[in-house]
Amino acid sequence: MRLGMVGLGKMGANMTRRLMRGGHELVVTDLSADNVKKISGEGAIASASLDDFVGKLGKPRIAWLMVPAGAPTEQTVDALAQRMQAGDILIDGGNSYFKDDVRRSAKLKQKGIHYVDVGTSGGVWGLERGYCMMIGGPKDVVQQLDPIFKTLAPGRGDIARTPGREKMTGTAEDGYIHCGPSGAGHFVKMVHNGIEYGLMQAYAEGFDIFRNATSKEVPEEHRYDLNLADIAEVWRRGSVVSSWLLDLTAIALAQNPTLAEYTGFVQDSGEGRWTIQAAIDEAVPVDVLSAALYVRFRSRQEHTFAEKMLSAMRQQFGGHVEPGTIKK
């Protein structure tokens, strides 16, 4: 299929590469001419403007947006909508707020333009590992886009089937699902990221306890000088707490057990706040997720080793560099 990619940052560029590897034709555009030049040198079709970009797409035109949530996405959707026609498809693969998706979808529907929201997880590793996708939008349009999702997704690989799924159908085992109508994809991704905050916080606090096991506050006979990198590694092998986040923690600790290059300043990208707001709207108690978000707020005033570990995990899976982080 021929489709367009708007935004060639860490995620957009690698998604473009994975799609091209899968045999798709990609028309690309970005605010950075250097980014366009680089990816076009790898086989993508360059465009010099949005008019040029839309003109090079086939019909129906399919444009996938990987730009920052909020105003940049809003402006890009509006600009493309002015240039597209009935039957064309806009896909937002960023981290937009699900209520914005519902509003945009209704607005574009008036022009006959289809809008699909895709919550995308995979970070800087997605090129090789594939992307887990949570999709919202009209069922027939999502089915039309299936070859794109199938290429981006991890596929079944060598992961053992979950007992009880033998007679179940669908694409969940391939790494992508149609969650429901407009906004449903980003709603599921929003809660996914809220859970991610909690998981990261649990690992960070646990390793902070390990690091402080030599504290003078502890009786000498109860002090332990522990190898954090080895603990992370052994937990990867057979432990009930093993996970990809733990894999990334092990990488960070193997590179530098003290995490000296991190200040402990931890950003939140929005989804954690939205998850808490959704919980409030639904009267659902989320003690762990809300506490994890508040820790990130506190980290901007005072830092602990646990916050350094959160920063390390964010850099490992998403390439995020926190303000004040010492670059290698």
C-alpha positions in Angstrom: 0.0 0.0 0.0 1.0 3.6 -0.4 0.6 5.9 2.6 2.1 9.0 4.0 4.0 9.5 7.3 3.8 13.0 8.9 6.6 13.4 11.5 9.9 11.6 11.3 11.1 11.7 14.9 12.3 8.5 16.7 9.0 6.7 16.3 7.9 8.1 12.9 11.2 7.4 11.2 11.4 3.8 12.5 7.8 3.1 11.7 8.5 4.3 8.1 11.4 2.0 7.9 9.4 -1.0 9.1 6.6 -0.3 6.7 9.1 0.0 3.8 10.7 -3.3 4.8 7.2 -4.8 4.6 6.8 -3.7 1.0 4.7 -0.5 1.5 5.4 2.8 -0.3 5.9 5.7 2.0 5.5 9.4 1.2 7.1 11.4 4.0 7.1 14.9 5.4 8.6 16.6 8.4 9.4 20.1 9.7 13.1 19.1 9.4 14.3 18.9 5.8 17.3 16.9 7.0 14.9 14.2 8.4 13.1 14.0 5.1 16.4 13.8 3.2 17.7 11.0 5.4 14.7 8.8 5.2 14.2 9.4 1.5 17.8 8.2 1.1 16.5 4.9 2.4 13.8 4.6 -0.1 10.9 6.8 1.0 9.3 9.4 -1.3 10.2 12.9 -0.2 7.8 15.8 -0.2 8.6 19.5 0.0 5.3 20.7 1.5 1.9 19.4 2.7 0.4 20.1 -0.8 3.2 18.1 -2.3 2.7 15.4 0.3 -1.0 15.0 -0.3 -0.5 15.2 -4.1 1.9 12.2 -4.0 -0.5 9.9 -2.1 -2.7 7.5 -3.9 -6.5 7.3 -3.6 -7.9 6.9 -1.1 -5.2 9.0 0.5 -3.9 7.6 3.8 -1.8 9.8 6.1 -0.4 8.6 9.4 0.5 11.3 11.9 3.4 10.9 14.4 3.6 14.4 15.9 3.4 15.7 19.5 -0.1 15.5 21.1 -2.0 18.7 21.6 -1.7 21.8 19.4 0.8 20.3 16.9 -1.5 17.3 16.1 -4.6 19.6 16.0 -2.9 22.0 13.6 -1.6 19.1 11.4 -5.1 17.4 11.3 -6.7 20.7 10.3 -4.1 21.4 7.6 -4.4 18.0 6.0 -8.2 18.0 6.2 -8.2 21.1 4.1 -6.3 19.2 1.4 -8.0 15.8 1.6 -11.3 14.6 0.1 -14.2 12.3 1.1 -13.0 8.7 1.5 -9.5 9.7 2.6 -8.1 8.5 5.9 -6.2 10.3 8.7 -4.5 8.2 11.3 -3.2 9.7 14.6 -0.6 7.3 16.0 0.7 9.7 18.7 -0.5 10.1 22.3 -3.6 12.2 21.8 -6.2 12.6 24.5 -9.1 10.3 23.6 -11.7 13.0 23.9 -9.9 15.0 21.3 -10.2 12.0 19.0 -13.9 11.9 19.4 -14.2 15.6 18.5 -11.9 15.4 15.6 -13.6 12.3 14.2 -17.0 14.0 14.3 -15.6 17.1 12.6 -13.8 15.2 9.8 -16.9 13.0 9.2 -18.7 16.1 8.0 -16.3 16.1 5.1 -16.4 12.4 4.6 -12.8 12.0 5.8 -12.2 8.9 8.1 -10.3 9.3 11.3 -8.5 6.5 13.1 -6.7 6.8 16.4 -3.9 4.3 17.1 -2.3 4.1 20.5 1.2 2.9 19.7 3.7 1.3 22.1 7.2 0.1 21.2 9.4 3.1 21.6 12.8 3.2 19.9 12.9 -0.6 19.8 9.8 -0.9 17.6 11.8 -1.1 14.3 13.0 -4.6 15.2 10.5 -5.7 17.8 7.4 -4.3 16.2 4.7 -2.1 17.7 1.8 -3.0 19.9 -1.2 -1.1 18.6 -4.6 -0.2 20.2 -6.9 1.1 17.5 -10.1 3.1 17.5 -12.3 4.1 14.6 -14.9 2.7 12.2 -14.6 -1.1 11.8 -14.7 -1.2 8.0 -11.9 1.5 7.8 -9.8 -0.3 10.3 -10.2 -3.5 8.3 -9.1 -1.6 5.2 -5.9 -0.6 7.0 -5.1 -4.1 8.2 -2.1 -4.7 5.9 -0.5 -1.6 7.5 -1.2 -2.7 11.1 0.0 -6.3 10.3 3.3 -5.0 9.0 3.9 -2.7 12.0 2.9 -5.3 14.6 5.3 -7.8 16.2 3.4 -10.8 15.0 3.0 -14.0 17.0 6.7 -14.8 17.1 7.7 -17.5 19.6 5.5 -16.3 22.5 3.6 -19.3 23.9 -0.2 -19.1 23.4 -2.2 -18.1 26.5 -4.1 -21.2 27.7 -7.7 -20.9 26.8 -7.2 -18.8 23.6 -7.0 -21.8 21.3 -10.5 -21.3 19.9 -10.4 -17.5 20.0 -10.1 -15.4 16.9 -8.8 -11.9 16.2 -5.5 -10.1 16.0 -4.6 -9.7 19.7 -2.0 -12.4 19.5 -0.4 -10.6 16.5 0.1 -7.5 18.6 -2.8 -5.2 17.5 -6.5 -4.9 18.2 -9.5 -2.8 17.2 -10.7 -1.5 20.6 -13.9 0.2 19.4 -15.1 3.5 18.0 -13.3 6.8 17.8 -11.1 7.4 20.9 -11.1 3.8 22.1 -7.6 3.2 20.9 -6.1 6.2 22.7 -8.2 5.4 25.7 -6.7 2.0 26.1 -3.2 3.4 25.4 -3.8 6.1 28.0 -4.5 3.5 30.7 -1.6 1.4 29.4 0.7 4.3 30.1 -0.9 4.9 33.5 -0.1 1.3 34.4 3.4 1.7 33.0 4.0 4.6 35.6 3.0 2.2 38.4 5.2 -0.7 37.2 8.2 1.6 36.7 7.7 3.1 40.2 7.6 -0.3 41.8 10.9 -1.3 40.2 12.4 2.0 41.0 11.5 1.9 44.7 12.6 -1.7 45.1 16.1 -0.9 43.7 16.3 2.2 45.9 15.9 -0.1 48.9 18.7 -2.3 47.6 21.0 0.7 47.0 20.4 2.0 50.5 20.9 -1.4 52.2 24.4 -0.1 53.3 22.8 2.9 55.1 24.2 3.9 58.5 20.6 4.0 59.6 20.6 0.2 59.4 22.3 -1.9 62.1 25.7 -3.1 60.8 24.7 -6.8 60.9 21.8 -6.0 58.6 23.7 -4.0 56.0 24.2 -5.5 52.5 26.4 -4.2 49.7 24.3 -5.5 46.8 25.1 -5.8 43.1 22.1 -4.1 41.5 23.0 -5.1 38.0 23.2 -8.8 39.0 19.9 -8.6 40.8 18.2 -7.2 37.8 19.8 -9.8 35.6 18.8 -12.8 37.8 15.2 -11.5 38.0 15.0 -11.6 34.2 15.5 -15.4 34.3 12.5 -17.2 35.8 11.3 -14.6 38.2 7.6 -13.8 38.5 8.5 -10.1 38.2 10.3 -10.4 34.9 9.2 -8.0 32.1 10.5 -5.9 29.3 10.8 -3.0 31.7 13.0 -5.1 33.8 15.1 -6.0 30.8 15.6 -2.3 30.1 16.4 -1.7 33.8 19.1 -4.4 33.5 20.6 -2.7 30.5 20.8 0.6 32.2 22.4 -0.9 35.4 24.9 -2.9 33.3 25.9 0.3 31.6 26.3 2.2 34.8 25.3 0.7 38.2 25.2 4.1 39.9 23.1 5.8 37.1 25.4 8.8 37.6 24.4 10.3 34.2 20.8 10.9 35.4 19.7 13.7 37.7 16.5 12.0 38.8 14.2 14.7 37.2 11.3 12.7 35.7 8.8 14.1 33.2 5.2 12.9 32.7 4.0 12.9 29.2 0.3 13.5 29.9 -1.3 10.0 29.7 -0.7 9.5 33.5 -2.7 12.6 34.3 -5.5 11.6 31.9 -5.7 8.1 33.4 -6.2 9.6 36.8 -8.9 11.9 35.5 -10.7 9.0 33.8 -10.6 7.1 37.1 -12.1 10.1 38.9 -14.8 10.4 36.2 -15.6 6.6 36.8 -15.2 6.8 40.6 -12.5 4.1 40.4 -9.8 4.1 43.1 -6.3 4.1 41.6 -4.0 4.3 44.6 -0.8 3.0 42.9 -1.2 4.9 39.7 -1.9 8.2 41.3 1.0 7.8 43.7 3.3 7.0 40.8 2.2 10.2 39.1 2.8 12.3 42.2 6.3 10.9 42.6 7.1 12.3 39.1 5.9 15.7 40.3 8.0 15.5 43.4 11.1 14.4 41.4 11.3 17.9 39.9 12.0 19.3 43.4 14.1 16.6 45.0 15.7 13.5 43.5 16.4 10.0 44.8 18.1 7.0 43.2 14.5 5.7 42.5 13.9 8.8 40.3 17.2 8.2 38.5 16.0 4.7 37.7 12.8 6.0 36.3 14.7 8.4 34.1 16.9 5.5 33.0 13.9 3.4 32.1 12.3 6.2 30.1 15.5 6.7 28.1 15.9 3.0 27.5 12.4 2.4 26.0 11.6 5.8 24.5 14.8 7.6 24.0 13.5 10.3 26.4 16.2 12.7 27.8 15.0 14.5 30.9 15.9 18.2 31.5 19.2 18.3 33.3 20.3 14.8 32.4 24.0 14.5 31.8 24.4 13.3 28.2 27.1 10.7 27.5 
